[in-house]
């Protein structure tokens, strides 16, 4: 592995860490500086277990504006990072810890994210999570 590849991987990891820190601090709009203008964001298990894809930084930022008010708190924590052969790709395992505003239920989920980078910015983010967690957390009752 070339030193340049090692440095690129480290910079990419820092970008994901920074994105998660900003989201956890309630500053998701500030993540815009870490993603490309043509960001592709995918949730294979979106609402109702239906795949959801958003293209473009502005569309992704609007999605965030709609998503985060549903939580009274939300934080992400990286648990493991897997380097790929391609230094511009990372697989990241992470966890969330939050609380749903409407139900008061905790929101704790585990994720596997595939991140791709171009020119030091996140250009693609595919996020896999347990779809049963949001189905339970957002539903009234126990």
C-alpha positions as a LaTeX table, in Angstrom:
\begin{tabular}{lrrr}
\hline
Residue & $x$ (\AA) & $y$ (\AA) & $z$ (\AA) \\
\hline
Unk1 & 0.00 & 0.00 & 0.00 \\
Unk2 & 1.35 & 3.40 & $-0.96$ \\
Unk3 & 1.72 & 6.16 & 1.62 \\
Unk4 & $-0.57$ & 8.31 & $-0.54$ \\
Unk5 & $-3.28$ & 5.63 & $-0.20$ \\
Unk6 & $-2.77$ & 5.53 & 3.58 \\
Unk7 & $-3.09$ & 9.30 & 3.79 \\
Unk8 & $-6.21$ & 9.31 & 1.61 \\
Unk9 & $-7.86$ & 6.62 & 3.73 \\
Unk10 & $-7.08$ & 8.57 & 6.91 \\
Unk11 & $-8.51$ & 11.78 & 5.41 \\
Unk12 & $-11.65$ & 9.93 & 4.32 \\
Unk13 & $-12.10$ & 8.46 & 7.77 \\
Unk14 & $-11.75$ & 11.95 & 9.27 \\
Unk15 & $-14.45$ & 13.20 & 6.87 \\
Unk16 & $-16.90$ & 10.52 & 8.05 \\
Unk17 & $-15.99$ & 11.20 & 11.69 \\
Unk18 & $-16.58$ & 14.91 & 11.15 \\
Unk19 & $-19.93$ & 14.26 & 9.44 \\
Unk20 & $-21.06$ & 12.12 & 12.37 \\
Unk21 & $-19.84$ & 14.69 & 14.91 \\
Unk22 & $-21.81$ & 17.44 & 13.15 \\
Unk23 & $-24.96$ & 15.31 & 12.87 \\
Unk24 & $-24.65$ & 14.32 & 16.53 \\
Unk25 & $-24.34$ & 18.00 & 17.50 \\
Unk26 & $-27.53$ & 18.88 & 15.60 \\
Unk27 & $-25.57$ & 20.59 & 12.82 \\
Unk28 & $-26.47$ & 18.37 & 9.86 \\
Unk29 & $-26.50$ & 21.38 & 7.51 \\
Unk30 & $-22.77$ & 21.73 & 8.21 \\
Unk31 & $-22.19$ & 18.30 & 6.66 \\
Unk32 & $-22.82$ & 19.90 & 3.27 \\
Unk33 & $-19.20$ & 21.02 & 3.11 \\
Unk34 & $-18.06$ & 17.38 & 3.40 \\
Unk35 & $-20.07$ & 16.01 & 0.45 \\
Unk36 & $-19.94$ & 16.57 & $-3.29$ \\
Unk37 & $-22.54$ & 18.61 & $-5.12$ \\
Unk38 & $-23.72$ & 15.42 & $-6.85$ \\
Unk39 & $-23.84$ & 13.27 & $-3.68$ \\
Unk40 & $-25.75$ & 10.00 & $-4.06$ \\
Unk41 & $-27.40$ & 8.91 & $-0.78$ \\
Unk42 & $-29.21$ & 5.58 & $-0.55$ \\
Unk43 & $-31.24$ & 3.82 & 2.12 \\
Unk44 & $-32.03$ & 0.32 & 0.83 \\
Unk45 & $-34.48$ & 0.00 & 3.78 \\
Unk46 & $-36.13$ & 3.42 & 3.93 \\
Unk47 & $-39.56$ & 4.25 & 5.32 \\
Unk48 & $-41.88$ & 1.29 & 5.08 \\
Unk49 & $-38.89$ & $-0.84$ & 4.06 \\
Unk50 & $-38.95$ & 0.83 & 0.65 \\
Unk51 & $-35.63$ & 1.75 & $-0.96$ \\
Unk52 & $-34.95$ & 5.46 & $-0.97$ \\
Unk53 & $-32.35$ & 7.32 & $-3.00$ \\
Unk54 & $-31.53$ & 11.01 & $-3.02$ \\
Unk55 & $-29.32$ & 12.60 & $-5.64$ \\
Unk56 & $-27.51$ & 15.89 & $-5.06$ \\
Unk57 & $-26.24$ & 17.75 & $-2.01$ \\
Unk58 & $-29.17$ & 20.20 & $-1.88$ \\
Unk59 & $-31.75$ & 17.38 & $-1.99$ \\
Unk60 & $-29.85$ & 15.52 & 0.74 \\
Unk61 & $-29.73$ & 18.64 & 2.92 \\
Unk62 & $-33.51$ & 19.08 & 2.46 \\
Unk63 & $-34.01$ & 15.45 & 3.46 \\
Unk64 & $-32.03$ & 16.14 & 6.63 \\
Unk65 & $-34.14$ & 19.22 & 7.39 \\
Unk66 & $-37.21$ & 16.97 & 7.27 \\
Unk67 & $-35.66$ & 14.08 & 9.22 \\
Unk68 & $-33.97$ & 15.55 & 12.29 \\
Unk69 & $-36.97$ & 17.37 & 13.84 \\
Unk70 & $-38.46$ & 13.91 & 14.48 \\
Unk71 & $-35.77$ & 13.40 & 17.15 \\
Unk72 & $-35.28$ & 15.17 & 20.46 \\
Unk73 & $-31.68$ & 13.91 & 20.33 \\
Unk74 & $-29.64$ & 11.82 & 17.93 \\
Unk75 & $-26.00$ & 10.76 & 17.95 \\
Unk76 & $-23.86$ & 8.49 & 15.81 \\
Unk77 & $-20.80$ & 6.58 & 16.98 \\
Unk78 & $-18.38$ & 4.68 & 14.76 \\
Unk79 & $-17.66$ & 1.16 & 16.00 \\
Unk80 & $-15.44$ & $-0.13$ & 13.20 \\
Unk81 & $-13.91$ & 0.98 & 9.91 \\
Unk82 & $-12.98$ & $-1.40$ & 7.10 \\
Unk83 & $-10.51$ & $-0.21$ & 4.48 \\
Unk84 & $-11.23$ & $-1.32$ & 0.94 \\
Unk85 & $-8.76$ & $-2.10$ & $-1.83$ \\
Unk86 & $-9.83$ & 1.16 & $-3.44$ \\
Unk87 & $-8.52$ & 3.93 & $-1.14$ \\
Unk88 & $-11.55$ & 6.05 & $-2.10$ \\
Unk89 & $-14.00$ & 3.62 & $-0.48$ \\
Unk90 & $-14.66$ & 2.78 & 3.16 \\
Unk91 & $-17.09$ & 0.51 & 4.92 \\
Unk92 & $-18.06$ & 1.94 & 8.29 \\
Unk93 & $-19.99$ & 0.23 & 11.06 \\
Unk94 & $-21.75$ & 2.60 & 13.44 \\
Unk95 & $-24.50$ & 2.94 & 16.03 \\
Unk96 & $-27.12$ & 5.54 & 16.77 \\
Unk97 & $-28.51$ & 6.66 & 20.10 \\
Unk98 & $-31.50$ & 8.94 & 19.99 \\
Unk99 & $-35.02$ & 9.64 & 21.15 \\
Unk100 & $-38.15$ & 10.06 & 19.03 \\
Unk101 & $-40.00$ & 13.32 & 19.71 \\
Unk102 & $-43.54$ & 12.05 & 18.97 \\
Unk103 & $-43.35$ & 8.78 & 20.93 \\
Unk104 & $-40.63$ & 9.41 & 23.50 \\
Unk105 & $-39.17$ & 6.03 & 22.58 \\
Unk106 & $-35.43$ & 5.45 & 22.37 \\
Unk107 & $-33.92$ & 5.08 & 18.93 \\
Unk108 & $-30.89$ & 2.81 & 18.90 \\
Unk109 & $-29.85$ & 1.20 & 15.68 \\
Unk110 & $-26.79$ & $-0.36$ & 14.08 \\
Unk111 & $-25.61$ & 0.54 & 10.60 \\
Unk112 & $-23.23$ & $-0.49$ & 7.88 \\
Unk113 & $-22.36$ & 2.37 & 5.57 \\
Unk114 & $-20.54$ & 2.21 & 2.27 \\
Unk115 & $-18.83$ & 5.53 & 1.59 \\
Unk116 & $-17.21$ & 6.58 & $-1.65$ \\
Unk117 & $-15.03$ & 9.66 & $-2.01$ \\
Unk118 & $-13.98$ & 11.97 & $-4.80$ \\
Unk119 & $-11.47$ & 14.78 & $-4.33$ \\
Unk120 & $-11.59$ & 14.25 & $-0.55$ \\
Unk121 & $-15.39$ & 14.63 & $-0.31$ \\
Unk122 & $-18.10$ & 12.01 & 0.22 \\
Unk123 & $-19.71$ & 11.42 & $-3.19$ \\
Unk124 & $-21.79$ & 8.32 & $-2.34$ \\
Unk125 & $-23.26$ & 7.06 & 0.94 \\
Unk126 & $-25.28$ & 3.85 & 1.15 \\
Unk127 & $-26.64$ & 3.12 & 4.62 \\
Unk128 & $-27.96$ & $-0.26$ & 5.73 \\
Unk129 & $-29.79$ & $-0.48$ & 9.07 \\
Unk130 & $-32.32$ & $-2.65$ & 10.89 \\
Unk131 & $-35.70$ & $-1.47$ & 9.52 \\
Unk132 & $-37.55$ & $-2.91$ & 12.53 \\
Unk133 & $-36.03$ & $-0.26$ & 14.81 \\
Unk134 & $-37.64$ & 2.81 & 13.19 \\
Unk135 & $-40.90$ & 0.89 & 12.65 \\
Unk136 & $-41.11$ & 0.28 & 16.42 \\
Unk137 & $-39.68$ & 3.61 & 17.61 \\
Unk138 & $-42.01$ & 5.75 & 15.51 \\
Unk139 & $-45.16$ & 3.72 & 16.28 \\
Unk140 & $-47.37$ & 4.68 & 19.23 \\
Unk141 & $-47.65$ & 2.25 & 22.11 \\
Unk142 & $-45.19$ & $-0.36$ & 23.29 \\
\hline
\end{tabular}
